[in-house]
Amino acid sequence: MKRFLCVFCVAVIAASLGFAQELKFDGYLNSGLGFYVDNISGNEPYFRVMGVDSEQMGGRLRVNGAFTNADKNAGANFRFQLQGSSVSNLNLGASYAYGWVKFFDMLQIKAGLVDDSVWETAGAILKDDQSEGAGILLRLTPVTGLDIGLGAFAWTQGSGSGNNAIGTPGAVRDWKQVKYTAMASYLMPDVFKINLSGRTFNGSGASTTARALAEFRLLAVKDLTAIIEFEMNELYNDTDHFDRFSTNGKINLYETFAYKVGDFNFGLYAAQMFSNEAAHADPGLRFNLWGSYALADGKLVPRLDAMFFLGGRLKTDRNYDRRTDVEPSYDSDNYIFSARPSLKINLDSRNSFEIGDVIYYGKHNGVVTDAQLTNVFYLDFVLRF
């Protein structure tokens, strides 16, 4: 790791000296403090580092870099970040680092630890694509608005919602275990966008099953966000093959609606989750209502989120993120309710503080259990550069 950091720093300095005009950096720091209280017998209240929008119980320091040559037909992009929830749980590494070349303004080839957000869905709950990883990606744009992608990746790198997870590569010794991806999207500006994507099983250390995604995004109505996503997961792997879907398959629908009226914003996020597993008899039905109002020329933004999840539960490794803090249990005897009042203080258009309180109450296995009442009071900040 030390050798890697030294080489990286020397490369960055050299590139900065020689290509100052073309090399650009940006990034952010997200962290904060949470005060945790639950009613589990014997548990005392405690404080913990908490970066709300880092989707984890910790913080994140991220640095992005991009270089483009003078002819604008080749370049490189990278993202390095330090993240974790404790000193013993810190991760430092590359989320992505790849080079790219472009031919005839129609074909772009990326190679390395690849990431590409062209086919990423934009819903509030799913918000994901096929991740990519270490390998090669071809992006073809035959006509304006149409993007077609084909990729092959030896190991997967998770990039849900743009917050790439630092993974551990594994050896892939069989061509059938390489992850192959195929994506297509069509954008008609100010009208709609359609995304379609699929991936095969990946047998690396970050093993993933085959998966398909589809999205429709309405863009025709000003101040309206309307997105519908469809997901099929656990399609097959190299052990169960296509029998995997019949016994473990998942089918999920997600809806994201939001509308802005002056300084008032409100919306509904919903999900319907179905599983083919024998023990998963019931669907998971999730509903999130939220509203916010901008005060003092947008400097102060109070917000209230309320969520009810029938057939859902609070994650064991919960991170109290608005998007990923709960999961389906596929049991209608279970439910989880969450309320989250918060106040965001915008220092400027890029930097902000947020203070809030997250309350969870639920029922698991037919009874209200001690583990299902949790309260987190937090102060969180995001500083961008």
C-alpha positions in Angstrom: 0.0 0.0 0.0 2.8 2.4 0.9 4.6 1.7 -2.4 1.3 2.3 -4.3 0.7 5.6 -2.6 4.2 6.8 -3.3 3.9 5.9 -7.0 0.5 7.5 -7.2 1.7 10.7 -5.6 4.7 10.9 -7.9 2.5 10.3 -10.9 0.1 13.0 -9.8 2.8 15.6 -9.2 4.5 14.8 -12.6 1.2 15.0 -14.4 0.3 18.3 -12.6 3.6 19.8 -13.7 3.4 18.7 -17.3 -0.3 18.9 -17.9 -1.7 21.5 -15.5 -4.1 22.8 -18.2 -5.7 19.3 -18.8 -5.6 17.7 -15.3 -8.5 18.6 -13.0 -9.3 17.6 -9.5 -12.4 17.7 -7.3 -13.8 15.8 -4.3 -15.5 16.1 -1.0 -15.3 15.3 2.7 -18.4 13.8 4.3 -18.6 13.0 8.0 -20.3 13.9 11.2 -21.4 12.6 14.6 -24.3 10.4 15.6 -25.8 9.8 19.1 -27.3 6.3 19.1 -30.0 5.1 21.5 -31.9 1.8 21.4 -34.0 -0.3 23.8 -31.9 -3.4 23.5 -31.4 -4.8 27.1 -28.0 -3.8 28.4 -27.1 -1.4 25.7 -26.0 2.1 26.7 -26.3 5.2 24.5 -23.1 5.8 22.5 -21.6 8.2 20.0 -20.2 7.2 16.6 -18.7 8.9 13.5 -21.5 9.1 11.0 -21.4 10.3 7.4 -25.1 10.3 6.4 -24.7 10.7 2.7 -21.7 8.4 2.6 -24.1 5.5 3.0 -22.2 4.1 5.9 -21.7 4.6 9.6 -18.5 6.6 9.2 -17.0 9.2 6.9 -15.4 9.5 3.5 -12.7 11.6 1.9 -12.8 11.4 -1.9 -10.5 12.8 -4.6 -11.5 12.6 -8.3 -9.1 13.3 -11.1 -9.6 13.6 -14.8 -7.0 14.2 -17.6 -7.8 14.9 -21.3 -5.3 15.3 -24.0 -5.1 18.3 -26.3 -7.1 16.6 -29.1 -9.9 15.6 -26.7 -9.7 12.0 -28.0 -7.9 10.3 -25.1 -7.7 10.7 -21.3 -7.8 9.1 -17.9 -10.1 9.2 -14.9 -9.6 8.1 -11.3 -11.2 8.2 -7.9 -9.3 7.5 -4.7 -11.0 7.6 -1.3 -10.5 7.0 2.4 -13.5 5.8 4.2 -14.6 3.8 7.2 -16.5 3.7 10.5 -13.5 3.4 12.9 -9.7 3.4 12.9 -9.6 -0.3 12.6 -12.1 -0.3 9.7 -10.5 2.3 7.4 -10.2 1.6 3.7 -8.0 3.4 1.3 -7.9 2.7 -2.4 -9.2 3.3 -5.9 -12.9 3.2 -6.7 -12.0 3.5 -10.3 -8.9 4.2 -12.4 -9.1 3.8 -16.1 -7.9 5.2 -19.4 -10.0 5.9 -22.4 -9.7 6.6 -26.1 -12.3 7.9 -28.6 -12.7 7.1 -32.3 -14.7 9.2 -34.8 -16.8 10.7 -32.0 -18.8 7.4 -32.0 -16.8 4.8 -30.2 -15.2 5.2 -26.8 -13.1 2.4 -25.2 -12.4 2.4 -21.5 -9.9 0.0 -19.9 -8.7 -0.5 -16.3 -10.8 -0.3 -13.2 -13.8 1.1 -15.1 -16.9 3.1 -14.1 -19.5 4.6 -16.3 -22.7 6.3 -15.2 -24.4 6.6 -18.6 -26.6 3.6 -17.9 -27.1 4.3 -14.2 -30.8 4.5 -13.1 -31.9 7.6 -11.3 -34.5 6.4 -8.8 -34.3 7.3 -5.1 -34.1 3.7 -3.8 -32.4 1.5 -6.4 -30.2 4.1 -8.3 -27.8 1.6 -9.8 -26.3 0.2 -12.9 -24.3 -2.9 -13.7 -21.3 -1.7 -11.6 -18.5 -2.5 -14.1 -15.1 -3.3 -12.5 -11.7 -4.4 -13.7 -11.8 -4.9 -17.4 -12.8 -3.2 -20.6 -15.9 -1.3 -21.7 -17.0 -0.2 -25.3 -19.4 2.6 -25.6 -21.0 3.2 -29.0 -23.0 6.3 -29.9 -24.3 5.7 -33.5 -26.8 8.5 -33.3 -27.4 11.4 -30.9 -29.1 10.3 -27.7 -28.4 6.5 -28.2 -25.7 4.9 -26.2 -24.8 1.2 -26.5 -22.4 -0.5 -24.1 -20.6 -3.8 -24.1 -18.2 -4.9 -21.3 -16.1 -7.7 -19.9 -14.8 -7.5 -16.3 -12.7 -10.0 -14.4 -13.9 -8.7 -11.1 -16.8 -6.5 -10.0 -16.6 -3.1 -8.4 -19.8 -1.9 -6.8 -20.8 1.6 -7.7 -24.4 2.0 -6.5 -25.6 5.6 -6.4 -22.1 6.8 -7.4 -20.6 5.8 -4.0 -18.2 3.2 -5.2 -17.3 0.4 -2.7 -13.7 -0.6 -2.5 -13.7 -4.3 -3.3 -11.3 -7.1 -3.0 -10.3 -8.7 -6.4 -10.5 -12.4 -6.8 -9.0 -14.8 -9.4 -11.1 -15.7 -12.3 -9.8 -18.8 -14.1 -12.7 -19.6 -16.4 -14.1 -17.4 -19.1 -17.6 -18.3 -18.0 -16.9 -16.6 -14.7 -16.1 -13.2 -16.2 -18.8 -10.7 -15.9 -20.2 -9.6 -19.3 -22.4 -6.6 -19.6 -24.7 -5.2 -22.3 -26.4 -1.8 -21.9 -28.5 0.5 -24.0 -30.0 3.9 -23.3 -31.9 6.5 -25.3 -32.3 10.1 -24.3 -34.7 12.5 -25.9 -33.9 15.8 -24.2 -36.8 17.3 -22.2 -39.0 14.3 -23.1 -37.8 11.0 -21.7 -34.9 8.6 -21.1 -34.9 4.8 -21.3 -32.2 2.6 -19.8 -31.8 -1.2 -20.4 -28.9 -3.2 -19.0 -27.9 -6.7 -18.1 -24.9 -8.6 -16.7 -23.9 -12.2 -16.4 -22.6 -14.0 -13.4 -19.2 -12.9 -12.1 -17.1 -15.4 -10.2 -14.5 -13.1 -8.7 -13.9 -12.3 -5.0 -16.8 -9.8 -5.3 -19.1 -12.5 -6.7 -22.3 -11.3 -8.2 -25.2 -13.1 -9.9 -26.7 -12.3 -13.2 -29.0 -9.3 -13.2 -31.2 -7.2 -15.5 -32.4 -3.6 -15.1 -34.8 -1.3 -16.9 -35.8 2.3 -16.3 -38.2 4.9 -17.8 -37.5 8.5 -16.8 -40.1 11.2 -17.8 -38.5 14.6 -18.5 -41.3 16.4 -20.3 -42.9 18.1 -17.3 -41.0 21.0 -15.6 -40.3 20.6 -11.9 -41.6 17.0 -12.0 -39.4 13.9 -11.3 -41.1 10.7 -12.5 -39.0 7.5 -12.7 -40.0 3.8 -12.8 -37.3 1.1 -12.4 -37.6 -2.7 -12.9 -35.0 -5.2 -11.6 -34.6 -8.9 -11.9 -31.8 -10.3 -9.8 -30.3 -13.8 -9.0 -30.9 -14.9 -12.6 -28.3 -17.6 -12.5 -24.8 -18.5 -11.3 -22.3 -21.1 -12.4 -23.5 -23.6 -9.7 -27.3 -23.5 -10.1 -27.4 -22.1 -13.6 -30.8 -20.9 -14.6 -32.4 -22.9 -11.8 -31.1 -20.1 -9.6 -33.9 -17.8 -10.5 -36.7 -20.4 -9.9 -35.4 -20.9 -6.3 -33.7 -17.6 -5.4 -34.8 -15.1 -8.0 -35.9 -11.5 -7.1 -38.2 -9.2 -9.1 -38.5 -5.6 -7.9 -40.4 -2.5 -9.0 -39.4 1.0 -7.9 -41.2 4.3 -8.3 -39.8 7.8 -7.7 -42.0 10.8 -7.9 -41.2 14.4 -6.7 -42.6 17.8 -7.5 -41.4 21.3 -6.8 -43.8 24.2 -6.2 -41.8 27.4 -5.5 -39.8 26.7 -2.4 -41.8 23.6 -1.5 -40.6 20.1 -2.6 -42.4 16.9 -1.9 -42.4 13.4 -3.2 -43.1 9.7 -2.9 -40.6 6.8 -3.2 -42.1 3.3 -3.4 -40.9 -0.3 -4.0 -42.6 -3.6 -4.4 -40.2 -6.6 -3.9 -40.9 -10.2 -4.7 -38.8 -13.3 -4.1 -39.0 -16.9 -5.4 -37.4 -18.3 -2.2 -39.7 -20.8 -0.5 -39.3 -19.0 2.9 -40.2 -15.6 1.3 -44.0 -16.0 1.1 -45.0 -12.3 1.0 -43.9 -9.3 -1.0 -42.0 -6.4 0.6 -44.0 -3.1 0.1 -42.1 0.1 0.9 -43.5 3.6 0.9 -41.5 6.8 1.6 -43.2 10.2 1.8 -41.2 13.4 2.2 -41.4 17.1 2.0 -39.0 20.1 2.4 -39.3 23.8 2.3 -36.5 26.3 1.5 -36.2 29.3 3.8 -33.9 32.3 3.8 -33.2 32.1 0.0 -32.4 28.5 0.3 -29.9 28.7 3.2 -32.2 26.7 5.5 -34.1 23.7 4.3 -36.2 21.8 6.9 -37.3 18.3 5.7 -39.5 15.5 7.0 -39.2 11.9 5.8 -41.6 9.2 6.7 -41.3 5.5 5.7 -43.5 2.5 6.1 -42.2 -0.9 5.0 -44.6 -3.9 5.2 -42.6 -7.1 5.0 -39.4 -5.2 5.8 -36.9 -4.9 8.5 -34.0 -2.7 9.7 -30.7 -3.9 8.4 -28.3 -5.6 10.9 -25.5 -3.5 9.5 -27.8 -0.4 9.3 -26.2 2.8 8.2 -29.2 5.1 8.6 -29.1 6.3 5.0 -32.4 7.4 3.5 -32.0 4.9 0.7 -30.4 1.8 2.1 -31.2 1.5 5.8 -33.9 -1.2 5.5 -34.3 -4.4 3.5 -37.2 -6.8 2.7 -38.0 -9.7 5.0 -40.7 -11.1 2.7 -43.0 -11.7 5.8 -46.2 -9.7 6.2 -46.0 -10.1 10.0 -43.0 -7.8 9.9 -43.0 -4.1 9.4 -40.7 -1.1 10.0 -41.7 2.5 10.4 -39.3 5.4 10.2 -39.6 9.1 10.8 -36.7 11.5 10.1 -37.0 15.3 10.7 -33.9 17.2 9.6 -32.6 20.7 8.9 -30.0 21.3 6.2 -27.9 24.5 6.4 -26.4 25.4 3.1 -23.3 27.5 3.5 -23.1 27.9 -0.3 -24.1 25.9 -3.4 -21.6 23.2 -2.6 -21.1 22.9 1.2 -23.7 22.1 3.9 -24.4 20.9 7.4 -27.4 18.8 8.3 -28.9 18.1 11.8 -31.6 15.6 12.3 -33.1 12.7 14.2 -33.9 9.2 12.8 -36.5 7.1 14.6 -37.2 3.5 13.8 -39.9 1.3 15.2 -40.9 -2.1 14.0 -42.3 -5.5 14.4 -40.3 -8.7 13.6 -41.5 -12.3 13.6 -44.9 -11.3 14.8 -43.9 -9.5 18.0 -42.5 -6.1 18.9 -38.9 -6.9 19.9 -36.4 -4.9 21.9 -34.1 -4.7 18.8 -36.7 -2.8 16.8 -36.7 0.6 18.5 -33.8 2.8 17.6 -33.1 6.5 17.7 -30.2 8.4 16.1 -29.6 12.1 16.6 -26.9 13.3 14.2 -24.9 16.3 12.9 -23.5 15.7 9.4 -21.5 17.9 7.0 -20.4 17.8 3.4 -17.5 20.0 2.2 -16.7 20.0 -1.5 -13.6 21.2 -3.3 
